[in-house]
Amino acid sequence: MRALTHTINRCIPFIVILALILFTPRAFSLTADPEAGKDKAVDCSMCHGEDGNSIEPEWPNLAGQNKQYMINSIKAFQSGARGNCYSCHGQDDNDVELGWSSITGQHIVAVMKTQLMTLTNQDIEDIAAYYNSQIITELETDSTLANQGESIYITGNKLTGVACIGCHGPKGSGNGDLGYPSLAGQHALYTENTLRNYASGERQTEANNLMKTLSSSLSETEIRAVSAYIQALGSQ
């Protein structure tokens, strides 16, 4: 009996470890279905395009975007952690060019939140997988401006010396495991507005708000140049 008790006691740590492995969330991870995601992304397509290539440069392309970044972004809209849409409608909430003078940025946020709020974790996984599987469309870019932005992307500017390449990679593909977004081929205008929003504090990142530090160090010329280079990366 004493030997049996000793054997059981020796096995307990292994049983605990096995239980932890079996009952962690990873064991119950969802299987994403891109085809199902296509059907679930119908509402998204009105602004972001059926294949994730938006027709308006103010709206981000989603084609080829990293899954984890998409998942994080959708959940941030759902929770309210991401609560502005100035990148689409300007800080004065008045986009005359698109004829939306009566629609404020906050209204668009409400629309985004309403559309995304009903999505389940499975829906989010499926939609993220669908857009990740799509191919971004090449865009015509001002090559002179893009060439000026290359050094900023690769080595940073003189004020910080911290470069985009560190998190987003040499080809702008980001880091899927860490949830860093793919930038390659993104509309230059959208990237410009996003950098301005980071610089002003209207949009924030979770960790140490590195994007605010970097963006606020860029001049308007540098913002336009690096945004052009990022758009050009979609053609490489």
C-alpha positions in Angstrom: 0.0 0.0 0.0 2.8 2.3 1.0 4.5 1.6 -2.4 1.3 2.4 -4.3 0.9 5.7 -2.4 4.6 6.5 -3.3 4.0 5.8 -6.9 0.8 7.9 -7.1 2.6 10.8 -5.4 5.4 10.6 -8.0 2.8 10.7 -10.8 0.9 13.7 -9.5 3.3 16.4 -11.0 3.1 14.7 -14.4 -0.7 14.5 -14.2 -0.9 18.2 -13.3 1.4 19.1 -16.3 -0.7 17.0 -18.6 -3.9 18.7 -17.4 -2.4 22.1 -18.0 -1.5 21.2 -21.5 -4.9 19.7 -22.3 -7.0 22.5 -20.8 -5.2 25.6 -21.9 -7.0 27.8 -24.4 -4.7 26.6 -27.2 -6.2 23.2 -26.9 -9.6 24.7 -27.8 -8.2 27.0 -30.5 -10.7 27.7 -33.4 -10.1 26.5 -36.9 -10.5 29.4 -39.3 -12.5 29.0 -42.5 -11.6 31.6 -45.2 -14.6 30.6 -47.3 -17.0 31.2 -44.5 -15.1 34.4 -43.8 -15.9 35.7 -47.3 -19.6 35.4 -46.6 -19.3 37.0 -43.2 -17.3 39.9 -44.6 -20.1 41.2 -46.9 -20.6 44.3 -44.8 -16.9 45.0 -44.7 -16.7 44.9 -48.5 -18.7 48.0 -48.8 -15.7 50.1 -47.7 -12.8 47.7 -47.9 -13.6 46.0 -51.2 -14.8 42.4 -51.8 -11.3 41.1 -52.0 -9.9 43.5 -49.3 -8.7 46.1 -51.8 -10.5 49.4 -51.0 -11.4 51.7 -53.7 -10.9 54.8 -51.6 -7.4 55.7 -50.5 -8.7 57.0 -47.2 -9.9 53.5 -46.3 -7.3 50.7 -45.5 -6.7 47.7 -47.7 -7.3 44.5 -45.8 -6.0 42.1 -48.4 -3.1 40.1 -47.2 -3.3 41.5 -43.7 -1.9 39.4 -40.9 -4.5 37.4 -39.2 -3.6 38.2 -35.6 -3.5 41.9 -36.3 -7.0 41.7 -37.9 -8.3 39.8 -34.9 -6.8 42.3 -32.5 -8.2 45.2 -34.5 -11.7 43.8 -34.6 -11.7 43.1 -30.9 -10.4 46.6 -30.2 -13.3 48.1 -32.0 -15.7 45.8 -30.2 -14.4 46.8 -26.8 -14.0 50.5 -27.6 -10.3 50.4 -27.2 -10.0 51.7 -30.7 -12.3 54.6 -30.9 -11.5 57.0 -33.6 -11.9 57.2 -37.4 -10.0 60.4 -38.1 -8.0 58.4 -40.7 -11.1 58.3 -42.8 -12.8 61.6 -42.0 -10.3 64.1 -40.7 -9.9 65.6 -37.3 -12.7 68.2 -38.0 -15.1 65.3 -38.6 -15.9 66.9 -42.0 -14.9 65.1 -45.2 -16.2 67.4 -48.0 -14.3 65.6 -50.7 -16.3 62.4 -50.2 -19.6 64.2 -49.5 -19.8 63.1 -45.9 -20.0 66.5 -44.3 -23.0 65.4 -42.2 -21.3 62.2 -41.0 -18.9 62.6 -38.1 -15.9 60.4 -37.4 -17.6 59.3 -34.2 -20.6 58.2 -36.1 -18.5 56.0 -38.3 -16.9 54.5 -35.2 -20.4 53.7 -33.9 -21.2 52.0 -37.3 -18.0 50.0 -37.1 -18.7 48.9 -33.5 -22.3 48.0 -34.4 -21.3 45.9 -37.3 -18.5 44.2 -35.4 -20.2 43.8 -32.1 -22.3 40.7 -33.1 -19.3 38.8 -34.4 -18.3 35.7 -32.5 -14.7 34.6 -32.0 -15.3 32.1 -34.8 -16.6 34.8 -37.1 -13.6 37.0 -36.4 -11.2 34.1 -37.1 -12.9 33.3 -40.3 -13.0 36.9 -41.6 -9.3 37.4 -40.6 -8.4 34.3 -42.5 -10.3 35.3 -45.6 -8.6 38.7 -45.9 -5.3 37.2 -45.1 -5.7 34.9 -48.1 -6.4 37.7 -50.5 -3.8 39.4 -52.7 -3.2 43.1 -52.4 -3.5 45.1 -55.7 -0.5 47.0 -56.9 -0.9 50.8 -56.8 0.8 53.4 -58.9 3.2 55.4 -56.7 5.3 58.5 -57.1 8.7 56.8 -57.4 10.7 60.0 -56.5 8.8 60.4 -53.3 9.0 56.6 -52.5 12.8 56.7 -53.0 13.0 59.5 -50.5 11.0 57.4 -48.0 13.1 54.3 -48.3 15.8 55.5 -46.0 13.3 56.5 -43.4 11.7 53.1 -43.5 15.0 51.2 -43.3 17.1 53.4 -41.0 14.7 55.9 -39.4 15.1 59.7 -39.3 17.8 61.6 -37.6 15.7 62.4 -34.5 15.1 58.8 -33.4 17.1 56.4 -35.6 14.3 53.9 -35.0 13.0 52.4 -38.3 9.8 50.9 -39.5 11.7 47.9 -40.7 12.3 46.7 -37.1 8.6 45.7 -36.6 7.2 45.6 -40.1 10.1 43.8 -41.8 12.1 44.6 -45.0 9.2 43.8 -47.3 6.6 45.4 -45.1 4.9 42.1 -44.2 4.9 42.8 -40.5 5.1 40.0 -37.9 2.1 37.7 -37.8 3.1 36.0 -34.5 3.4 39.3 -32.7 0.4 40.9 -34.3 2.3 43.6 -36.1 0.4 44.6 -39.3 1.5 44.1 -42.8 2.0 47.5 -44.5 3.2 46.6 -48.0 0.9 48.1 -50.6 -1.2 50.1 -48.2 -2.8 53.3 -49.5 -0.3 56.1 -49.0 -3.0 58.5 -48.0 -4.4 56.1 -45.3 -0.8 55.6 -43.9 -0.2 59.4 -43.9 -3.4 60.0 -41.9 -2.6 57.1 -39.6 0.8 58.5 -38.8 -0.6 61.9 -38.1 -3.2 60.3 -35.8 -0.5 58.5 -33.9 1.6 61.7 -33.6 -1.4 63.7 -32.2 -2.3 60.9 -29.8 -5.7 60.3 -31.4 -4.7 56.7 -32.1 -2.6 54.8 -29.6 -0.8 51.5 -29.4 -1.0 49.2 -26.4 2.6 48.8 -25.2 4.8 51.9 -24.8 3.1 53.9 -27.5 6.2 53.7 -29.7 4.2 54.7 -32.7 3.5 58.1 -31.2 7.2 58.7 -30.5 8.2 57.7 -34.0 5.3 59.5 -35.8 5.7 62.8 -33.9 9.4 62.9 -34.9 8.5 62.9 -38.6 8.0 66.0 -40.6 5.1 66.3 -43.1 7.5 65.7 -45.9 8.9 62.5 -44.2 5.4 61.3 -43.5 4.4 61.6 -47.2 7.7 60.0 -48.3 7.6 57.0 -46.1 3.9 56.4 -46.8 4.7 56.4 -50.5 7.5 53.9 -50.0 5.1 51.6 -48.0 2.6 51.8 -50.9 5.4 51.0 -53.4 6.3 47.9 -51.3 3.2 46.3 -52.6 4.7 46.1 -56.1 7.9 44.4 -55.0 
